[in-house]
Amino acid sequence: MGKTKFDYKTDYVLEDETVLLRPLKSDDFKYLLNFSINEPEIWEFNIGGANGKENLVKYIDNAINQRQSEKQYPFIIFDKRTNEYVGSSRFYNIDLEMNTIEVGYTWYGKKYQGTGINKNCKYLMFNFAFDKLGVERIGLGANSKNTRSINAMKGVGCTEEGILRSRSLDQNGNRIDAIILSILKNEWNEIWKTKLKEKMIK
């Protein structure tokens, strides 16, 4: 399939029978507030999380501003099985000259973690990046202490590349090491596109 130019102004919608990802908007505040107030531990591993009403406003405003400045492209995630919004993810560091993109800023409400919904979301995002945009590499990263996130990324085909020491901050302002992972186009086409499809929830 031919390469598509990434257009930040286009409202991309990625969906299958289980989940739908659409661009994050300001009025999505109401859908995410419950997670923000009642599940602050979602963001414990990284700075800039949406814990608390005030931080959620900042989080959404910043995400939308990043899209408008053509740096990032945030999605809100909708679970069709429960008819609920369950989290968020985004594309960033989109460099189609080098055919690379990154996927991150991903979080889900606690009761949706470990349910398989992440596999559906990653399938849709990876498939869009590799098949529609024609990228050769998708990068991902996490706090090196966030074993749940790291295992989830490895579970959808990502390979650990290394550690960036003292790369960022956690929610409490402590310096953290970041683990870097990736999945390549040939790995997706030859192995993980089919393998992940088989793992996806219906």
Secondary structure, DSSP 8 states (H G I E B T S, - for coil): -------TTS---EE-SSEEEEE--GGGHHHHHHHHHH-GGGGTTSSS---SHHHHHHHHHHHHHHHHTTSEEEEEEEETTTTEEEEEEEEEEEETTTTEEEEEEEEE-GGGTTSSHHHHHHHHHHHIIIIIS--SEEEEEEETT-HHHHHHHHHTT-EEEEEEEEEEE-TTS-EEEEEEEEEEHHHIIIIIHHHHHHH---
